[in-house]
Structures are given as C-alpha cells and as structure tokens.
Amino acid sequence: MKLSGAAASGYFAKPDPDRTGLLIYGADAMRVAVARQECLAALLGPAAEEEMRLSRMSGADLRKDAALLLDAVKAVGFFPGPRAAFVEEAGDANAPAIAAALSDWRAGDAQIIVTAGQLKASSKLRKLFETHSNAYAAALYDDPPSRAEIERNLSQAGLAAVPGDSLAALTDLAGDLGPGDFRQLLDKIALYKRGDPAPLSLDDIQACAPASTEAGLDDLIHVVAEARSDQVGPLLRRLQGQGVNAVTLCIAVTRHFRQLYTAASAPGGAANGIGALRPPVYGKRRDRMLRQAQNWGAHRLETALTVLTDTDLQLRSAGQTAPAMAVMERALIRLSMLGRGR
C-alpha cells in the first residue's frame, strides 16, 4: 500500500507495530534518513539498540547473503518488546530476498524496514511493498516540511507555546534549509528553550538559526548601508585577506541594496515591503534592514543600484586596468557617503 504526504508523516511519527514492513524511498538521502530514524524510534523506543531489538544490514550485505534478512526477521530476542530488521540503501537487486522475508513474515516477527534512493514506478522493490496487503511504501519528495509537520515536531520537542509569527518563520526556514539542517535547528531550539516557559519568539529562532558563512561580508554591507564610511577600508582589507574577490563583493552588496529598494518602494512603505522579502528576514536583522530602507528611501536606493551596476560592468570589463579591489572600495565609499545625503 502507498503512503504519501501528511499520511506518511503521521505514520513515521506513529507506526503500526502490527504491520509487516515499510519501504521509505526518495532522491534526498538525508530526508529518507530522518524519516527512517523517526519511524524506528517511535516503533522500537529509545533502548532498541542496547536491547538488540534492531538488526541492521545494507543492501550490499543482503546481496552477499540472501538469508540475512529472513534470519533477522525470525530471530527471537532476549529482551521483550517490538523488533525490527532494517535494510539500508536497498535496490531492485535485493527484491528477491526482501520478497521472501515479506512472504514468510508472521505476527510476532520483526518488522521489515527498508530504505532506498529514488525508485522508478516499474521498480520491483516498490511493487513488493505497494502491492502487499500489510506493508507500506512511502515516497519522499523534495517538498519542505509542511506547517502541520513542523507543529508536530515542535510538540514532540516539548514546545507547545509557538506563536503564529514564529511558526511562519520556521516554515520559511524549512524551505531554505535542507531536511537534516532543519532537524538540527529544531533540536537546537528545543535545547535553547529547555526550562523556559515563555513562548518561542523570533529572537529565539534568530539565535538558533545557522550562522551565515559570510558574516564578515554582512558586516561590510551593513557598514556601507549605514553610512559608516570610515570603517569600509579596514573591513575590505580583512575580506581581501580571506580571499573574497571584488566581483563577489559587488554581487553581495547589490543583492542587499535590491532588497532595500524592494522594501522602500513597496506600496504602504518599507514596513510593509520588508515582510515581502524572499528569503524572509526576522528579528533584529529585519529591524536593521527596515531602518536602512527608511533612511535611504527609494530614490537614493535607485542611485545606489546604478552605482553598483556601473561598478560591476567596470570590474568585468576586459579593458579594466585599475586594481579591482580599489575600484570596489571607491564605489563602497561613494555609497556610504550617498547614504549620508552627500
């Protein structure tokens, strides 16, 4: 039988112990691993490894010894409790051995959990589980976690007080981060809020969200946007020492000023426009960018974007003779002076 979408997510959180087995497959190996980990933890409990109630094997192991899975399914454990036989990175070459285990499975045997990469509709492995009367096949696609899934994960982590704006922020982050990174973010938030009864705030999320790998670049961008021209040179030297080139710097500054222009030129003013930015910005960074957009105004931001476009063309010109970083420094100082209204 097939599982998809919310039904699959719900089953991973609360698997049926009386089922013969479950196949989880998809192109994103991390997403498959996260789903498998959640399902096994819910099915077997936290002590399954120590109590030897979980047997692990790879698809390669099963190809070498076709009886490996069936032996694990039928083995009688020393400790009481549900058992599972887990086959990782399976493929169609494993279909005969898995078919034999599914066919010989009886109530009380270890449940068969199989993970695989992307499988075609004609896959023998998919058909084994999709046509089985007591087993499931769950396909995982590249869609980010839904709002309902995020709420459930937060609840499982002990975070029940989550305001709507914080939940919206996490939903947006789920679309930007990979499944593994987003799971780590939720775990980090749960630790950060442990013992804190206050609702999860945007500042809490901002404190736990992955730090930008371009922190030094962000510092320089904000220095320019806030018209602190005396700090441009030292920050530029530091970035140059880290290997950042002038074209990369120009692209990053242009991206930031385009965001400011989008906010400043939005109907209803920058306060409305800042909420429409994609990727979204939150917390203190949102407040900072809002102030910048309001201070500059749409007209001066248009001028700033013209300066940056001309600089980008000059940096990429085949006839450019001046040092690229000197050209970029001149443009940034010009921008910071423009931000002062000069």
N, C-alpha and C positions, 0 to 999 in steps of 0.2 A: 504494500500500500504506500501511496505517496504522502509526504508531508511537505508543506511549504509555508512561507510567510510566518504569520503570527502563530499558526498551529504548530509549526516546527519549533519556534522559540519557546512556546509553552511546554512542549514535550521535553525539550532539553532541560528545562527547569524542574519538571515533574514527570520523569519517565515511568512507564508502566512496568513493574517488576515481573509481570506475567507474560511479557512479550518474548518471542523467540530471539529477535535481534533488531538491530538498527544500522543502516548504512548512512553515513554523513559524507557528502562529496561536494566539491566545488573548486574553482580555479584559485581562490585565495587560501593558501595553506594555513596562514595564521587564523583566519576566520574559522576554518574547519577545526583547527586545534583548540580554539577557545570553546567552540560548541561541544566538542568531544569531552573536554575537561569538565565543563559544567554538567554534562549529562552523566558522566561516570561518578562525579562527586555526589550528585543527587541520588543516583541509583544505589551506590555502594556505601556511602558515608565516608567520613574522614579517615578511618583506620583500615581501609581495604588493603593498602599496600603492606602494612605491618602484619595484618592477619592473613596474608597470602590468599585473599579472595579475588584478586585480579591477576589474570595471566596476560602477559604482553608478548606480541610477536610481530615481525614485519612481514610484508608481502613476500620479500625475498626469502625469509626463513621458511615460509609456508610452501614456496615453490620447491625448496630443497627437501622438505618433509611434509607430504600432503596430509599425514595423520596427526600433525601437531595440533591443529585446531580442534579436531574431534576429541582428542585426548584431553585437552584443556576443558572442553565443554562437559565432559563426563566425569572429570576428576572430582573426588569427594574431598572437600576441605576439612581441615582440622578444627577451624573456628566456625561457629554458626553465623548465618547471615547470607544475604544475596551475593552471588558471584558473577563475574563477567570474564569473557575471553575477548581480548582486544587485538584486532589486526590493523596495523598501521601501514599506510601507503600501499593499499591493495590495488590490484588491477584485474583485467579480464583473465589474465593467466592464472589467477587464484580462484576463478569461478568454480571449477570442479570440486576443489577441496572445501570451499565455503558451502557449495550446494549440498555436499554430503553431510556437513555438520548441521545445516538447517533441516535437512530431511530426517536426521536421526535425533533431533532435539526433542526432549520430553520435559514436562513440568518438573521443576526442581533442578534442572541442568543450569549451567552458567549461561547467562545471556550473551549473545554474539554481537559485539560492537565492531564495526568496520569503518575505516576512513579511507577516502580516495581523493584523487585530484579531479579535474574536470572529466566527466564521462559523457559520451555521446548517447543519444536516445536508443541507439542499437546496442549499447553495451550489455554484455552478458551479465556482468555484476549488477548493474542497475535492475535488469529484468528479474534477477533472482529475488530481490527484496520488494520490488514494485508489484510482483505477481503473487507474493507469498501472503497467505491469509492471516498470519500472525506476526509479521515483521514490517518495518517501515523503511522507506528510503527518503532521506531529506536532502534536498538540493539547496546549497547556499550560494547566493549570487552576490554581486558587488555592492548591493544597496546598503547604505549605512543603517545602523540600528534605528528602529522606529522610536517614537516618543514613549509608546507603551513599554517597549523593551527596556528603555533607559529607566523609566519609573520603577519597573520590576527589579532591575539590577540595583538601583539605589535603595529600594526597600530591603532587599536581601542583605545589603551592606549596613543596615540599621539607620538609614537616613530617610525618615518619613516626612520631615518638615522641609519641603523643597518648593519655594515659591515659583510661580509661573515664569517669571523672567529668568530665573536661574535654570529652570528646566529647558527653556528655549535656548539659552546659551549652550547648555550641554548638547542639545540636539544639533546645533550648528557645528559644535566641535566634533561631534561624531561623524559629520560629513567631511570634515577636513583631515581627521586623523585616521590612521589605519586601525583595524579592529584590535590588534594587540596593544597599540599605544593608547587607545581609548579605554581598554580594560585596565591598563596600568593607571590611567588618570583616575578612574573611579575608585580603584584600590587606594590611591594616594589621598583622594578626598575623604574616603572613609577613615583613614588613619588621622588625617588632619583634623577631622571633626569629632574624633572619639572623645566622649565625655563632655562635648559642647552641645547643650540643648537648643542653642539658637538656630533659627532656620538657615539653610545653606544660602549664602549671599554670593553676589557676583564677584566681590573681592576675594572670597574663599576660593572660587573657581580660578580666578586670575592667579592666585598664589600657588595653585597646584598645577596649572596648565604647563605643558612643556615650554621650557625657556627657548627663546629664539636663538638660533645659532648665529644670528647676525646682530648680537647685542651691541657691539661696537659700532656697526653701521647704523643701527637705530639711534644711538647716541648722537652721531654726527647729523643725521637727518633732523632730529628734534632741535639741535643747536641752530641749524640753518632756519628751520621753520619758526623758531622763537627769537630770531634776530640777534643771536649772541655771536657776532662776527669774530670777536677776539679769541673764541675757542675753536674756530674752524681749523686753523693751521695745525695745532697740536694733535687733534683727533685725526686729521687727514694723514699726518705722518705715521701715527700708530697703525692705521689701517693699511697704509702702504707697506709698512714693515711686516704686516701679516699676509701680504700677498694679494690684497684687493686691488684690482686694476681700475682705471678711470672709467671705462665703459660700464663695468658692473656697478660702480658707484652712481653713475649718471642714471642708469636704469632704475636703481632703487629709489633715488631721490625723486625722479619723475613719477614713479608709481605712487609715492606718498603724496606729492602735490596734486596728482589727479584725484586721489581720494578726498583731499581737502576741497578741491574745486567741486567735486560731486556733491559734497555736503553743503558748501557755501552757496551753490547755485540751485539747490533744491527748492521747490515750492514750499512756502511756510518757513523758510530759513534753515540755518545749519543744524539746529536742534532736531528738526525732522529728518534732514538729509543724512545725518550721522548714523541713524538707525537703519538706513537702507544700504549701507556699505557691505560689500561682499569681498573677502570674508569679513564677517562681523567683528566689531571691536567692543570690548567690555571694560567695566571697572574704571580704574584710574587712566588707562590708555585712552578709553573713549572720552573721558573728560578732558584730557590733554589735547586730543585732536579736535574736539569741539571748540576749545578756546583758540586754537591755531586757526581754524577755519573762520571763526568770527572775527579774529583780529586782522586777518588778511583781506577777507571779502572776495567776492567772485572776480571783480575787475582786476585787482592786483595779482590774483592767482592765475588769471589768463596771461598776464605779462610774464609771470614766473615760468609758466609752461612754455611760453615762446622762447625764453632764455635757455631753458633746458633742451628744447628741441634743436635750437641752433648749436648748442654745445655738443649734443650727440652727433649731429651731422659733421661738425668740425673734427671730433675725435675719430670718426670713421672715415674721414676724407683721406684719399691716397696722397694728397699733396700736403698733409699736415706735417709741419716741421717743428713746432714748439713742443716741449715735453708735455705728454698727455695729462699728467697729474697737475702740472702748473696751470694748464687750461681749465681743468676741473676746479682747482682751488679758486681761480679768478671768478668762475661762474658762481660758486657757492658763496663767496664773499659778497658778490654783487646781489645775490638773492637775499642774503641776510640783511644787507643794507636796505634793499627794497622792502623787507618786512618791517623796517622802522619808519617807512614812509618817505625815504630819501631817494 
